[in-house]
Amino acid sequence: MRGKDRAELRAEAHHLKATVHVGHHGITATLLQSLDEALEARELVKVQVERNAPLPVKETAGELATQVGAEVIQVIGRKTTLYRHNPELHKKGETVPAWR
């Protein structure tokens, strides 16, 4: 992904609220399923990593992205933003991205 594309996605993610939360259980099958469904529906998802999570935020972001086939757009504080392109959303003829 080009830097310009990543910058545009960061700008779009600024207004999003965290829809997935990583707690003290860490990365579980249920969490991955929720994240996968959120990425399928929206493409751009913000994740909150709680303080009691077993891994540091950057490691958690990398592991989540690897597990669901997404890209890490940014990590700020305890929040990370992930993106995974979904061609099905663009087949519907919508010009507005799903996260807006």
N, CA, C and O atoms as CSV, one atom per row, in Angstrom:
chain,resi,resn,atom,element,x,y,z
A,1,MET,N,N,0.851,-1.176,0.000
A,1,MET,CA,C,0.000,0.000,0.000
A,1,MET,C,C,0.894,1.236,0.000
A,1,MET,O,O,1.884,1.303,0.727
A,2,ARG,N,N,0.532,2.195,-0.815
A,2,ARG,CA,C,1.305,3.436,-0.895
A,2,ARG,C,C,1.059,4.304,0.328
A,2,ARG,O,O,0.028,4.196,0.993
A,3,GLY,N,N,2.016,5.156,0.607
A,3,GLY,CA,C,1.910,6.057,1.742
A,3,GLY,C,C,0.728,6.999,1.625
A,3,GLY,O,O,0.093,7.334,2.626
A,4,LYS,N,N,0.430,7.428,0.405
A,4,LYS,CA,C,-0.692,8.341,0.184
A,4,LYS,C,C,-2.020,7.649,0.504
A,4,LYS,O,O,-2.914,8.249,1.100
A,5,ASP,N,N,-2.137,6.380,0.102
A,5,ASP,CA,C,-3.350,5.616,0.404
A,5,ASP,C,C,-3.502,5.421,1.910
A,5,ASP,O,O,-4.599,5.540,2.454
A,6,ARG,N,N,-2.398,5.121,2.567
A,6,ARG,CA,C,-2.406,4.925,4.013
A,6,ARG,C,C,-2.810,6.221,4.730
A,6,ARG,O,O,-3.549,6.180,5.714
A,7,ALA,N,N,-2.329,7.362,4.242
A,7,ALA,CA,C,-2.676,8.656,4.834
A,7,ALA,C,C,-4.168,8.947,4.685
A,7,ALA,O,O,-4.792,9.474,5.607
A,8,GLU,N,N,-4.739,8.607,3.537
A,8,GLU,CA,C,-6.175,8.810,3.332
A,8,GLU,C,C,-6.991,7.938,4.286
A,8,GLU,O,O,-7.996,8.385,4.839
A,9,LEU,N,N,-6.557,6.704,4.471
A,9,LEU,CA,C,-7.262,5.815,5.386
A,9,LEU,C,C,-7.122,6.281,6.838
A,9,LEU,O,O,-8.064,6.158,7.620
A,10,ARG,N,N,-5.967,6.810,7.195
A,10,ARG,CA,C,-5.791,7.357,8.548
A,10,ARG,C,C,-6.759,8.508,8.782
A,10,ARG,O,O,-7.352,8.621,9.855
A,11,ALA,N,N,-6.915,9.357,7.781
A,11,ALA,CA,C,-7.839,10.492,7.898
A,11,ALA,C,C,-9.278,10.003,8.049
A,11,ALA,O,O,-10.038,10.555,8.844
A,12,GLU,N,N,-9.654,8.980,7.298
A,12,GLU,CA,C,-11.010,8.429,7.389
A,12,GLU,C,C,-11.247,7.773,8.746
A,12,GLU,O,O,-12.351,7.843,9.286
A,13,ALA,N,N,-10.219,7.139,9.294
A,13,ALA,CA,C,-10.355,6.414,10.559
A,13,ALA,C,C,-10.419,7.337,11.762
A,13,ALA,O,O,-10.831,6.913,12.842
A,14,HIS,N,N,-10.025,8.569,11.600
A,14,HIS,CA,C,-9.986,9.508,12.719
A,14,HIS,C,C,-11.330,9.587,13.444
A,14,HIS,O,O,-11.366,9.676,14.672
A,15,HIS,N,N,-12.420,9.557,12.704
A,15,HIS,CA,C,-13.748,9.741,13.281
A,15,HIS,C,C,-14.400,8.436,13.718
A,15,HIS,O,O,-15.481,8.459,14.305
A,16,LEU,N,N,-13.766,7.299,13.445
A,16,LEU,CA,C,-14.348,6.015,13.811
A,16,LEU,C,C,-14.180,5.740,15.303
A,16,LEU,O,O,-13.221,6.191,15.931
A,17,LYS,N,N,-15.125,4.999,15.849
A,17,LYS,CA,C,-15.011,4.525,17.220
A,17,LYS,C,C,-14.517,3.085,17.173
A,17,LYS,O,O,-14.740,2.375,16.192
A,18,ALA,N,N,-13.853,2.663,18.229
A,18,ALA,CA,C,-13.353,1.290,18.289
A,18,ALA,C,C,-14.528,0.319,18.316
A,18,ALA,O,O,-15.420,0.440,19.155
A,19,THR,N,N,-14.527,-0.642,17.398
A,19,THR,CA,C,-15.609,-1.623,17.326
A,19,THR,C,C,-15.189,-2.980,17.862
A,19,THR,O,O,-16.038,-3.821,18.157
A,20,VAL,N,N,-13.893,-3.201,17.992
A,20,VAL,CA,C,-13.376,-4.468,18.520
A,20,VAL,C,C,-12.441,-4.129,19.675
A,20,VAL,O,O,-11.646,-3.193,19.587
A,21,HIS,N,N,-12.544,-4.902,20.766
A,21,HIS,CA,C,-11.723,-4.662,21.952
A,21,HIS,C,C,-10.959,-5.921,22.307
A,21,HIS,O,O,-11.534,-7.007,22.382
A,22,VAL,N,N,-9.655,-5.772,22.525
A,22,VAL,CA,C,-8.806,-6.882,22.952
A,22,VAL,C,C,-8.610,-6.738,24.455
A,22,VAL,O,O,-8.038,-5.755,24.925
A,23,GLY,N,N,-9.090,-7.729,25.206
A,23,GLY,CA,C,-9.012,-7.666,26.661
A,23,GLY,C,C,-7.946,-8.566,27.229
A,23,GLY,O,O,-6.965,-8.888,26.559
A,24,HIS,N,N,-8.144,-8.976,28.484
A,24,HIS,CA,C,-7.125,-9.757,29.181
A,24,HIS,C,C,-6.971,-11.175,28.641
A,24,HIS,O,O,-5.972,-11.829,28.936
A,25,HIS,N,N,-7.921,-11.663,27.868
A,25,HIS,CA,C,-7.789,-12.987,27.251
A,25,HIS,C,C,-6.909,-12.927,26.006
A,25,HIS,O,O,-6.468,-13.963,25.509
A,26,GLY,N,N,-6.656,-11.748,25.511
A,26,GLY,CA,C,-5.807,-11.597,24.328
A,26,GLY,C,C,-6.548,-11.921,23.047
A,26,GLY,O,O,-7.747,-11.668,22.928
A,27,ILE,N,N,-5.830,-12.482,22.092
A,27,ILE,CA,C,-6.396,-12.791,20.777
A,27,ILE,C,C,-7.011,-14.186,20.838
A,27,ILE,O,O,-6.301,-15.188,20.926
A,28,THR,N,N,-8.329,-14.234,20.791
A,28,THR,CA,C,-9.060,-15.501,20.849
A,28,THR,C,C,-9.752,-15.745,19.515
A,28,THR,O,O,-9.806,-14.860,18.660
A,29,ALA,N,N,-10.275,-16.939,19.347
A,29,ALA,CA,C,-10.995,-17.283,18.122
A,29,ALA,C,C,-12.237,-16.401,17.956
A,29,ALA,O,O,-12.572,-15.993,16.844
A,30,THR,N,N,-12.904,-16.117,19.053
A,30,THR,CA,C,-14.097,-15.268,19.012
A,30,THR,C,C,-13.738,-13.841,18.600
A,30,THR,O,O,-14.447,-13.218,17.810
A,31,LEU,N,N,-12.647,-13.339,19.132
A,31,LEU,CA,C,-12.189,-11.992,18.780
A,31,LEU,C,C,-11.841,-11.928,17.293
A,31,LEU,O,O,-12.207,-10.972,16.609
A,32,LEU,N,N,-11.136,-12.941,16.793
A,32,LEU,CA,C,-10.765,-12.968,15.376
A,32,LEU,C,C,-11.997,-13.047,14.484
A,32,LEU,O,O,-12.034,-12.432,13.418
A,33,GLN,N,N,-13.006,-13.802,14.914
A,33,GLN,CA,C,-14.241,-13.894,14.145
A,33,GLN,C,C,-14.953,-12.545,14.107
A,33,GLN,O,O,-15.441,-12.132,13.055
A,34,SER,N,N,-15.016,-11.859,15.240
A,34,SER,CA,C,-15.642,-10.535,15.295
A,34,SER,C,C,-14.902,-9.539,14.414
A,34,SER,O,O,-15.521,-8.757,13.692
A,35,LEU,N,N,-13.571,-9.572,14.477
A,35,LEU,CA,C,-12.759,-8.675,13.662
A,35,LEU,C,C,-12.934,-8.980,12.186
A,35,LEU,O,O,-13.039,-8.064,11.370
A,36,ASP,N,N,-12.967,-10.253,11.837
A,36,ASP,CA,C,-13.156,-10.650,10.445
A,36,ASP,C,C,-14.499,-10.157,9.913
A,36,ASP,O,O,-14.577,-9.646,8.796
A,37,GLU,N,N,-15.545,-10.307,10.703
A,37,GLU,CA,C,-16.874,-9.842,10.304
A,37,GLU,C,C,-16.912,-8.325,10.165
A,37,GLU,O,O,-17.527,-7.802,9.235
A,38,ALA,N,N,-16.264,-7.622,11.075
A,38,ALA,CA,C,-16.233,-6.162,11.008
A,38,ALA,C,C,-15.476,-5.695,9.762
A,38,ALA,O,O,-15.910,-4.759,9.091
A,39,LEU,N,N,-14.355,-6.336,9.450
A,39,LEU,CA,C,-13.585,-5.967,8.252
A,39,LEU,C,C,-14.366,-6.287,6.981
A,39,LEU,O,O,-14.296,-5.546,6.000
A,40,GLU,N,N,-15.105,-7.385,7.003
A,40,GLU,CA,C,-15.904,-7.756,5.837
A,40,GLU,C,C,-17.014,-6.738,5.587
A,40,GLU,O,O,-17.334,-6.429,4.440
A,41,ALA,N,N,-17.589,-6.229,6.647
A,41,ALA,CA,C,-18.693,-5.292,6.525
A,41,ALA,C,C,-18.235,-3.865,6.247
A,41,ALA,O,O,-18.930,-3.120,5.557
A,42,ARG,N,N,-17.063,-3.470,6.780
A,42,ARG,CA,C,-16.656,-2.064,6.718
A,42,ARG,C,C,-15.333,-1.786,6.046
A,42,ARG,O,O,-15.110,-0.662,5.597
A,43,GLU,N,N,-14.459,-2.742,5.956
A,43,GLU,CA,C,-13.103,-2.619,5.407
A,43,GLU,C,C,-12.131,-1.915,6.359
A,43,GLU,O,O,-10.972,-2.320,6.449
A,44,LEU,N,N,-12.562,-0.896,7.053
A,44,LEU,CA,C,-11.704,-0.091,7.922
A,44,LEU,C,C,-12.245,-0.186,9.349
A,44,LEU,O,O,-13.374,0.225,9.619
A,45,VAL,N,N,-11.429,-0.734,10.265
A,45,VAL,CA,C,-11.895,-1.000,11.623
A,45,VAL,C,C,-10.867,-0.496,12.627
A,45,VAL,O,O,-9.661,-0.677,12.456
A,46,LYS,N,N,-11.372,0.137,13.672
A,46,LYS,CA,C,-10.511,0.596,14.764
A,46,LYS,C,C,-10.624,-0.402,15.912
A,46,LYS,O,O,-11.724,-0.816,16.277
A,47,VAL,N,N,-9.477,-0.787,16.480
A,47,VAL,CA,C,-9.413,-1.780,17.551
A,47,VAL,C,C,-8.804,-1.144,18.792
A,47,VAL,O,O,-7.774,-0.474,18.712
A,48,GLN,N,N,-9.440,-1.355,19.938
A,48,GLN,CA,C,-8.943,-0.883,21.223
A,48,GLN,C,C,-8.255,-2.044,21.933
A,48,GLN,O,O,-8.857,-3.100,22.123
A,49,VAL,N,N,-7.003,-1.853,22.324
A,49,VAL,CA,C,-6.259,-2.861,23.080
A,49,VAL,C,C,-6.231,-2.394,24.532
A,49,VAL,O,O,-5.643,-1.362,24.854
A,50,GLU,N,N,-6.866,-3.160,25.393
A,50,GLU,CA,C,-6.967,-2.778,26.802
A,50,GLU,C,C,-5.614,-2.925,27.506
A,50,GLU,O,O,-4.727,-3.625,27.016
A,51,ARG,N,N,-5.466,-2.278,28.630
A,51,ARG,CA,C,-4.193,-2.286,29.360
A,51,ARG,C,C,-3.804,-3.661,29.877
A,51,ARG,O,O,-2.619,-3.966,30.012
A,52,ASN,N,N,-4.794,-4.486,30.163
A,52,ASN,CA,C,-4.490,-5.801,30.709
A,52,ASN,C,C,-4.317,-6.869,29.625
A,52,ASN,O,O,-4.289,-8.059,29.940
A,53,ALA,N,N,-4.203,-6.472,28.365
A,53,ALA,CA,C,-3.964,-7.418,27.279
A,53,ALA,C,C,-2.564,-8.012,27.432
A,53,ALA,O,O,-1.646,-7.322,27.875
A,54,PRO,N,N,-2.392,-9.284,27.072
A,54,PRO,CA,C,-1.107,-9.947,27.309
A,54,PRO,C,C,0.052,-9.465,26.431
A,54,PRO,O,O,1.209,-9.584,26.834
A,55,LEU,N,N,-0.230,-8.929,25.249
A,55,LEU,CA,C,0.824,-8.467,24.340
A,55,LEU,C,C,0.826,-6.949,24.238
A,55,LEU,O,O,-0.213,-6.320,24.434
A,56,PRO,N,N,1.975,-6.349,23.934
A,56,PRO,CA,C,2.005,-4.905,23.659
A,56,PRO,C,C,1.134,-4.563,22.447
A,56,PRO,O,O,0.817,-5.433,21.635
A,57,VAL,N,N,0.761,-3.314,22.337
A,57,VAL,CA,C,-0.180,-2.879,21.305
A,57,VAL,C,C,0.345,-3.157,19.893
A,57,VAL,O,O,-0.399,-3.676,19.061
A,58,LYS,N,N,1.591,-2.830,19.609
A,58,LYS,CA,C,2.126,-3.035,18.260
A,58,LYS,C,C,2.195,-4.512,17.897
A,58,LYS,O,O,1.925,-4.879,16.754
A,59,GLU,N,N,2.548,-5.354,18.843
A,59,GLU,CA,C,2.571,-6.793,18.578
A,59,GLU,C,C,1.154,-7.317,18.359
A,59,GLU,O,O,0.923,-8.144,17.476
A,60,THR,N,N,0.221,-6.842,19.153
A,60,THR,CA,C,-1.175,-7.246,19.001
A,60,THR,C,C,-1.696,-6.838,17.629
A,60,THR,O,O,-2.360,-7.628,16.958
A,61,ALA,N,N,-1.399,-5.610,17.207
A,61,ALA,CA,C,-1.851,-5.125,15.899
A,61,ALA,C,C,-1.283,-5.992,14.782
A,61,ALA,O,O,-2.009,-6.374,13.864
A,62,GLY,N,N,-0.008,-6.301,14.851
A,62,GLY,CA,C,0.619,-7.134,13.832
A,62,GLY,C,C,0.034,-8.532,13.789
A,62,GLY,O,O,-0.204,-9.083,12.714
A,63,GLU,N,N,-0.195,-9.099,14.953
A,63,GLU,CA,C,-0.767,-10.446,15.027
A,63,GLU,C,C,-2.195,-10.470,14.498
A,63,GLU,O,O,-2.568,-11.385,13.764
A,64,LEU,N,N,-2.999,-9.474,14.863
A,64,LEU,CA,C,-4.372,-9.392,14.356
A,64,LEU,C,C,-4.386,-9.265,12.843
A,64,LEU,O,O,-5.152,-9.949,12.165
A,65,ALA,N,N,-3.543,-8.394,12.315
A,65,ALA,CA,C,-3.485,-8.188,10.862
A,65,ALA,C,C,-3.083,-9.474,10.153
A,65,ALA,O,O,-3.655,-9.811,9.117
A,66,THR,N,N,-2.120,-10.187,10.688
A,66,THR,CA,C,-1.681,-11.446,10.080
A,66,THR,C,C,-2.791,-12.484,10.115
A,66,THR,O,O,-3.020,-13.185,9.129
A,67,GLN,N,N,-3.475,-12.585,11.236
A,67,GLN,CA,C,-4.507,-13.610,11.409
A,67,GLN,C,C,-5.710,-13.407,10.482
A,67,GLN,O,O,-6.298,-14.384,10.018
A,68,VAL,N,N,-6.082,-12.155,10.208
A,68,VAL,CA,C,-7.282,-11.894,9.394
A,68,VAL,C,C,-6.950,-11.409,7.986
A,68,VAL,O,O,-7.857,-11.118,7.206
A,69,GLY,N,N,-5.677,-11.317,7.652
A,69,GLY,CA,C,-5.288,-10.905,6.301
A,69,GLY,C,C,-5.517,-9.428,6.037
A,69,GLY,O,O,-5.928,-9.049,4.941
A,70,ALA,N,N,-5.257,-8.598,7.024
A,70,ALA,CA,C,-5.466,-7.153,6.898
A,70,ALA,C,C,-4.128,-6.431,6.967
A,70,ALA,O,O,-3.078,-7.043,7.162
A,71,GLU,N,N,-4.194,-5.113,6.802
A,71,GLU,CA,C,-3.004,-4.278,6.927
A,71,GLU,C,C,-3.179,-3.325,8.103
A,71,GLU,O,O,-4.265,-2.792,8.332
A,72,VAL,N,N,-2.099,-3.121,8.840
A,72,VAL,CA,C,-2.116,-2.152,9.936
A,72,VAL,C,C,-1.941,-0.771,9.316
A,72,VAL,O,O,-0.938,-0.506,8.653
A,73,ILE,N,N,-2.906,0.097,9.529
A,73,ILE,CA,C,-2.848,1.458,8.990
A,73,ILE,C,C,-2.116,2.373,9.961
A,73,ILE,O,O,-1.286,3.185,9.553
A,74,GLN,N,N,-2.430,2.238,11.256
A,74,GLN,CA,C,-1.739,3.051,12.254
A,74,GLN,C,C,-1.937,2.459,13.634
A,74,GLN,O,O,-2.883,1.713,13.886
A,75,VAL,N,N,-1.023,2.810,14.517
A,75,VAL,CA,C,-1.136,2.474,15.934
A,75,VAL,C,C,-0.875,3.757,16.696
A,75,VAL,O,O,0.198,4.350,16.591
A,76,ILE,N,N,-1.873,4.181,17.470
A,76,ILE,CA,C,-1.729,5.377,18.302
A,76,ILE,C,C,-2.203,5.022,19.693
A,76,ILE,O,O,-3.356,4.638,19.893
A,77,GLY,N,N,-1.312,5.152,20.641
A,77,GLY,CA,C,-1.670,4.826,22.016
A,77,GLY,C,C,-2.073,3.374,22.133
A,77,GLY,O,O,-1.285,2.483,21.816
A,78,ARG,N,N,-3.283,3.124,22.582
A,78,ARG,CA,C,-3.789,1.761,22.749
A,78,ARG,C,C,-4.776,1.389,21.648
A,78,ARG,O,O,-5.469,0.376,21.744
A,79,LYS,N,N,-4.836,2.205,20.608
A,79,LYS,CA,C,-5.748,1.928,19.490
A,79,LYS,C,C,-4.965,1.675,18.220
A,79,LYS,O,O,-3.924,2.283,17.972
A,80,THR,N,N,-5.490,0.764,17.424
A,80,THR,CA,C,-4.905,0.474,16.127
A,80,THR,C,C,-6.009,0.444,15.084
A,80,THR,O,O,-7.161,0.139,15.395
A,81,THR,N,N,-5.657,0.757,13.866
A,81,THR,CA,C,-6.615,0.753,12.770
A,81,THR,C,C,-6.157,-0.268,11.743
A,81,THR,O,O,-4.998,-0.277,11.330
A,82,LEU,N,N,-7.089,-1.132,11.334
A,82,LEU,CA,C,-6.801,-2.175,10.364
A,82,LEU,C,C,-7.660,-1.980,9.122
A,82,LEU,O,O,-8.788,-1.493,9.204
A,83,TYR,N,N,-7.113,-2.367,7.966
A,83,TYR,CA,C,-7.833,-2.245,6.694
A,83,TYR,C,C,-7.677,-3.532,5.903
A,83,TYR,O,O,-6.584,-4.090,5.804
A,84,ARG,N,N,-8.788,-3.992,5.342
A,84,ARG,CA,C,-8.766,-5.127,4.417
A,84,ARG,C,C,-9.782,-4.847,3.319
A,84,ARG,O,O,-10.971,-4.674,3.586
A,85,HIS,N,N,-9.305,-4.806,2.091
A,85,HIS,CA,C,-10.173,-4.508,0.946
A,85,HIS,C,C,-11.182,-5.630,0.756
A,85,HIS,O,O,-10.832,-6.808,0.820
A,86,ASN,N,N,-12.442,-5.257,0.520
A,86,ASN,CA,C,-13.506,-6.217,0.255
A,86,ASN,C,C,-14.127,-5.881,-1.091
A,86,ASN,O,O,-14.906,-4.932,-1.185
A,87,PRO,N,N,-13.802,-6.638,-2.140
A,87,PRO,CA,C,-14.336,-6.327,-3.471
A,87,PRO,C,C,-15.858,-6.425,-3.555
A,87,PRO,O,O,-16.467,-5.791,-4.417
A,88,GLU,N,N,-16.480,-7.207,-2.676
A,88,GLU,CA,C,-17.944,-7.335,-2.684
A,88,GLU,C,C,-18.625,-6.005,-2.369
A,88,GLU,O,O,-19.696,-5.719,-2.903
A,89,LEU,N,N,-18.024,-5.200,-1.517
A,89,LEU,CA,C,-18.612,-3.906,-1.186
A,89,LEU,C,C,-18.590,-2.964,-2.374
A,89,LEU,O,O,-19.468,-2.112,-2.509
A,90,HIS,N,N,-17.600,-3.107,-3.233
A,90,HIS,CA,C,-17.466,-2.210,-4.373
A,90,HIS,C,C,-18.262,-2.691,-5.577
A,90,HIS,O,O,-18.462,-1.926,-6.521
A,91,LYS,N,N,-18.720,-3.935,-5.568
A,91,LYS,CA,C,-19.545,-4.454,-6.665
A,91,LYS,C,C,-20.954,-3.892,-6.625
A,91,LYS,O,O,-21.646,-3.866,-7.643
A,92,LYS,N,N,-21.381,-3.444,-5.459
A,92,LYS,CA,C,-22.750,-2.954,-5.306
A,92,LYS,C,C,-22.955,-1.602,-5.991
A,92,LYS,O,O,-24.077,-1.096,-6.024
A,93,GLY,N,N,-21.915,-1.024,-6.525
A,93,GLY,CA,C,-22.040,0.245,-7.210
A,93,GLY,C,C,-22.043,1.455,-6.301
A,93,GLY,O,O,-22.329,2.567,-6.746
A,94,GLU,N,N,-21.730,1.252,-5.040
A,94,GLU,CA,C,-21.693,2.366,-4.115
A,94,GLU,C,C,-20.414,3.156,-4.321
A,94,GLU,O,O,-19.336,2.583,-4.474
A,95,THR,N,N,-20.539,4.465,-4.324
A,95,THR,CA,C,-19.352,5.303,-4.469
A,95,THR,C,C,-18.800,5.719,-3.119
A,95,THR,O,O,-17.644,6.130,-3.014
A,96,VAL,N,N,-19.626,5.614,-2.085
A,96,VAL,CA,C,-19.198,6.000,-0.745
A,96,VAL,C,C,-18.659,4.755,-0.052
A,96,VAL,O,O,-19.334,3.725,-0.047
A,97,PRO,N,N,-17.467,4.817,0.534
A,97,PRO,CA,C,-16.926,3.663,1.253
A,97,PRO,C,C,-17.828,3.255,2.413
A,97,PRO,O,O,-18.572,4.076,2.949
A,98,ALA,N,N,-17.755,1.998,2.792
A,98,ALA,CA,C,-18.641,1.443,3.829
A,98,ALA,C,C,-18.420,2.074,5.192
A,98,ALA,O,O,-19.335,2.079,6.015
A,99,TRP,N,N,-17.240,2.601,5.453
A,99,TRP,CA,C,-16.961,3.145,6.785
A,99,TRP,C,C,-17.478,4.555,6.971
A,99,TRP,O,O,-17.395,5.089,8.077
A,100,ARG,N,N,-17.998,5.167,5.954
A,100,ARG,CA,C,-18.540,6.535,6.103
A,100,ARG,C,C,-19.963,6.506,6.553
A,100,ARG,O,O,-20.577,7.558,6.729
